Amino acid sequence: MNTSGEIVGTTPAPLAAASLRGIAVGPGNAIWISNNLFPGLADIAQLVTASADMRATPSGPTPTTPISISGSGFAPSETVVLSVDSITAGRVETVAASGSGSFGATLTLGQASTGYHTIFAAGETSKRLGIATLTVTSELTVSPSSVAPGGTISVEGYGFSPFATLSVTLSNTTPLGKPEANIKGTFSGGSGISYTIPAGTSPGVYTINATVRSNGGGSASTTFTVE
């Protein structure tokens, strides 16, 4: 709603339990709202509306899936800033609009928790804004994808809930670890899992599963081959 009382844009509340409780004008006459999710937990968010067209596919990527972005309605040849979840703090890439004010780009989210995320495209000259929403899904990666008995694999996870504790198993029977995701829903690098394939393991395709034990949601599986 603008200052004249007109409804200029809508967005779903992040959770069914959300409660929008306050509205105020901030720097640059931006409209801000407070969103009480649960007792003791609240968000403060800026209200923004799209003034240019933008599309992002696929709509349900994993954090490492390449996302195709296309936009139109920007000023000819202007610089367009792409950002994730925050227009000011989530900058990931800049692209140049064509002479007709359109652009195309490809990006990956990298570390992003499961659920709803927004990609913004802001024209530096026109101040026009494109908005596209995505629903991130969880994934596991394993490397190498093929290994001999006695070799070691590394398992990493992306797109889980922030600070989720997970149970990672081989073929739903052999425990590999109970990693904790970081604030972005990721366990990787030093918090990832290393596992040595026992000598005598039969050749074939094996499945690794990850399920959340506490603090949120997300589940994923991946496969690798024992030579």
Secondary structure as GFF3:
##gff-version 3
##sequence-region A 1 227
A	DSSP	beta_strand	19	25	.	.	.	ID=ss1
A	DSSP	three_ten_helix	27	29	.	.	.	ID=ss2
A	DSSP	beta_strand	31	38	.	.	.	ID=ss3
A	DSSP	beta_strand	41	47	.	.	.	ID=ss4
A	DSSP	beta_strand	53	57	.	.	.	ID=ss5
A	DSSP	beta_strand	67	72	.	.	.	ID=ss6
A	DSSP	beta_strand	79	84	.	.	.	ID=ss7
A	DSSP	beta_strand	91	96	.	.	.	ID=ss8
A	DSSP	beta_strand	103	107	.	.	.	ID=ss9
A	DSSP	beta_strand	115	123	.	.	.	ID=ss10
A	DSSP	beta_strand	129	136	.	.	.	ID=ss11
A	DSSP	beta_strand	139	143	.	.	.	ID=ss12
A	DSSP	beta_strand	146	147	.	.	.	ID=ss13
A	DSSP	beta_strand	152	158	.	.	.	ID=ss14
A	DSSP	beta_strand	165	170	.	.	.	ID=ss15
A	DSSP	beta_strand	174	177	.	.	.	ID=ss16
A	DSSP	three_ten_helix	189	191	.	.	.	ID=ss17
A	DSSP	beta_strand	193	196	.	.	.	ID=ss18
A	DSSP	beta_strand	204	214	.	.	.	ID=ss19
A	DSSP	beta_strand	219	226	.	.	.	ID=ss20
###
